[in-house]
Structure formats: structure tokens, C-alpha cells
Amino acid sequence: MLEKLFGKKSVEETLVAPVNGKVVSLDEVDDPVFSQRMMGDGVAIEPADGKVVSPVSGEVVQLFPTNHAVGIKTKSGVEVLVHIGLETVSMEGEGFEGHIKQGDKVNAGDHLITFDPELVKEKAKSTITPVIITNYDDVVESFDASYSDGATAGETSIATLKTK
């Protein structure tokens, strides 16, 4: 009843690392779409290997046909994009294997995609992997990133946020 009168209740969400590696600011991403936060705010990870897991629990709302990026929506409505590497769409899926499909329900830590980091280094601009809240302006009240040199996929918190 009170939620009807006063709107949705604020929810705290935790994002865990989708890959093993170093968590850095979006400012360090050599692509203005990410560094200038045109798609939303978040963090980026310099991956140590090629296994990608879900940073949140929710539903897979988009898996790009090239398997280089995946979008997941949480129950509270936060939309998270994991974009593997920079300019990887030009690889047309080479070196990427998706393990989920659109509509799948996933838990934080579930295996999403496998990619070949050496092939990405060779054929794309970078392996750096932005993790973006694509509907940031609509749903995020506060955002606190956690940078580290050694994040563990599916375990290390990379950010906490509070919804509006």
C-alpha cells in the first residue's frame, strides 16, 4: 500500500566482477562512448582470462549475435551491459562463444561467454571490458565503484548502487 502512495522502494544492488582482472575507472577506457559515459556509468576490467560470468542476478535481455556483449536486467530494473573488449564487434563473433540466450534467468557468477583474449588482442583495439549501467540516469540514486588490482570473477564486488 505504501509503495503505491510513495513509489518504488529503493533497492541496493551489488555488481560482481564479470571477469578476473584489474578493475579500473571508465576514464581509462580508450573509447569516448565508454569514457564519456554516453551509454551510462560503470567501471571497466582489464581481463586476466577469457571466462565471462554474470555480474548480477537477472534476465538476459540481449545477447549480441557476435557474442561480444550481453545485457542483463535485474529484478529492480537495473540494466547492466558487459562489453568484451573495444571494437570487438568487427571480429564478427570470431573467438567468442555464448553459453546463454536471450530470456535466460541467470545468477551472479553464472557462466555467460567464453572468449579468446589473445585473438582479441590481435584483432581488436583492446580486451578491456566495460561494465555499464545502461539506464543509469533513470534508475540509479547513488553509485560506488570498487577498484582493485585483482578482482575474482563472480566474487569480488566491483560496485554497489542504490536505485531511485
Buried (B, 14 or more C-beta within 10 A) or exposed (E): EEEEEEEEEEBEBBBBBBBBBBBBEBEBBEBEEBBEBEBBBBBBBBBBEBBBBBBBBBBBBEBBEBBBBBBBBBEBBBBBBBBBBBBBBEBEBBBBEBBBEEEBEBEBBBBBBBBBBEBBEEBBBBBBBBBBBBBBEEBBEEBEBBBBEEBBBBEBBBBBBBBE
